[in-house]
């Protein structure tokens, strides 16, 4: 049996991949997750923040980031 599971997802803001990896240690959760960060850049991050916080200024968010 494989010790990894790959989950592809897509929403209105983009798409990505989450890989669940079996935890090799006895303590803790059975799996841990790794997110493919190559699909995220600062512009996408700011757009997502603005979508959730309507009325925020892109320039202010870029400066904060």
Protein Blocks (a to p, Z undefined) as FASTA:
>chain_A
ZZbdcdddddfkbccdddddddfbfgdcfbdcdddfklpcfklmmmmmmmmmghiafklm
mmmZZ
